[in-house]
Amino acid sequence: MKRFIASAFLVFFATSFSYGQEISPSAELRRASLLLRGQLPSSEEYAQILRAKDRRKAIDNLVDLYLAKPAFQLRMRTRMQELFRLKQEAFYHREVPGREILNKREDYSNPNFFQGNSNAMDQLFFSILEKNLSWDELLVSKTVRFKPDPKNAFFLTDIEFYKFAFEDELAGVNAESIDYVEMTGKSASQQSVLAGAITTSRFFSRNQTTKVNKNRRRAAAVFRTFLCDELKPVILPNAAEDLALMKLALNGYEKEEKQPEKTSSEKLHGEDPQCASCHYKLDPAARTFRGSSLALNQKPAAGGLVFRRR
């Protein structure tokens, strides 16, 4: 997997900037180092390439070396953080020089951390990178690993988040334990409700829901992260339509709006053509999170990523 990622990066940038011309070994090494480590090659690494009889093999050897370095793991984990729009600053103190501490599964004994890396979502990131697993695990993993320690919580502790889905497994676990808990979904219900990073307490706290939102924010995060769909309809600006749309969305709060009492603003909002351009995709996906507003439900909800255009 690492080799594939490295090759994809190099091919993309080579084709993007070479304009059909072969780049020099030094330029190729520079791009590989910047992409995989975030820093320029050393003078010794440049010299090593120039001295080599087989420069292609020498570059490949250095790329293998880069992939084995902690800097690559940090860079890929940063990419995972970016995918889910998480803040790196939550993991280390601003006064700490350098960011190398992010390479480790730090304990809470480290006073430099505002919050630890021991929550289920970040432990999944670590596992994927340390075990060289496919990034598909971000969506399909059925294993969770975390520390029950309450200081690990972003919004809800992991032990509270999984207490319904893993009721038997967590029955004897101390809620303030500093030891890691690792569980794999075995039953059919556990297999059906677990979905990698999107069924973690950190994902839920990052994408909170309300009675009005009804998990649409979480559904939008799934479309944005895994389907590259920002759900932004292409609509030409129209001041009159914008005002009317706002009144539909705020029906019940606007006194001058006269709608039948039994007609909900949510229904009006969902049936508006501009709104429907996103909701016909968003609502079915949001229903998959039904029943899991705070903690993960032990039973799956009806819904999916399959939809029919209206």
HULINMO-V363497 format. One record per pair of residues at least 24 apart in sequence whose ideal C-beta (glycine too) atoms are under 7 Angstrom apart, sorted by the first residue. I is the first residue (numbers start at 0). GAP is how many residues later the second one is. D is the distance in Angstrom with one decimal. If there is no record, write none. Layout:
i,gap,d
I,GAP,D
I,GAP,D
This chain:
i,gap,d
0,131,5.5
0,132,7.0
0,133,5.7
1,65,4.7
1,130,5.9
5,30,6.1
5,57,5.7
5,61,6.1
8,26,4.6
24,24,5.1
24,30,4.5
24,34,6.2
27,31,6.0
28,30,5.7
28,33,6.5
31,31,5.5
31,34,6.7
32,33,6.6
35,30,4.4
35,31,6.6
35,36,5.2
35,39,6.7
36,29,5.4
36,32,6.5
36,34,4.3
36,35,6.3
36,38,6.7
37,33,6.5
37,37,5.5
69,30,7.0
69,33,4.0
72,30,6.0
72,56,4.8
73,25,6.8
73,28,5.4
73,29,5.3
75,53,5.7
76,48,5.2
76,52,6.1
79,45,5.0
82,142,5.3
83,113,6.6
83,119,6.8
83,122,6.8
83,141,6.2
85,120,6.5
89,24,6.0
89,25,5.4
90,24,7.0
90,26,6.1
107,41,6.3
107,43,5.5
114,39,6.9
115,35,6.8
115,36,5.6
117,28,6.1
117,29,3.9
117,31,6.9
117,34,4.9
118,27,5.6
118,33,5.2
118,35,6.7
118,39,6.0
118,82,6.6
118,83,5.3
119,24,4.8
119,25,6.5
119,26,4.3
119,38,5.1
119,80,4.4
119,81,6.6
120,76,5.4
120,79,4.0
120,81,3.9
120,82,6.1
123,72,6.5
123,73,5.7
136,59,5.9
137,58,4.9
137,59,4.9
138,56,6.0
138,57,4.6
138,59,6.8
138,87,6.0
139,55,7.0
139,56,5.7
140,55,4.1
141,42,5.9
141,43,4.2
141,49,6.0
141,52,4.8
142,39,6.8
142,41,4.6
143,39,5.5
144,35,5.9
144,37,4.3
145,34,6.9
145,35,6.0
146,31,6.2
146,33,5.7
147,25,6.0
147,26,6.7
147,27,5.5
147,28,6.7
147,29,4.8
147,33,6.1
148,27,6.3
148,28,6.9
148,29,5.4
149,26,6.4
153,47,6.5
153,48,5.1
153,51,4.3
154,46,6.4
154,49,6.8
154,50,3.1
155,45,5.0
155,49,6.8
155,138,5.8
155,139,6.6
157,43,5.3
159,135,6.1
160,40,3.9
160,134,5.1
160,135,5.8
161,134,5.9
162,132,6.5
163,131,5.8
163,132,6.5
163,133,6.2
163,134,4.3
164,25,5.8
164,28,5.5
164,131,4.9
164,133,5.0
188,109,5.9
188,110,6.0
191,108,4.3
192,103,6.1
192,104,6.4
192,105,6.8
192,107,5.3
197,24,6.1
198,97,5.6
208,84,5.5
211,54,7.0
213,72,5.8
214,71,4.2
214,74,3.8
214,75,6.7
215,66,5.3
215,70,4.6
217,68,6.9
217,71,5.2
218,63,5.2
218,66,3.7
218,67,4.0
219,62,6.3
221,63,6.0
222,58,6.9
222,62,6.8
230,47,4.6
230,51,6.4
232,41,6.4
232,44,3.9
232,45,5.9
234,39,5.7
244,27,6.3
244,29,6.1
247,24,5.9
275,34,5.8
279,27,5.7
279,29,6.2
279,30,5.2
280,26,5.0
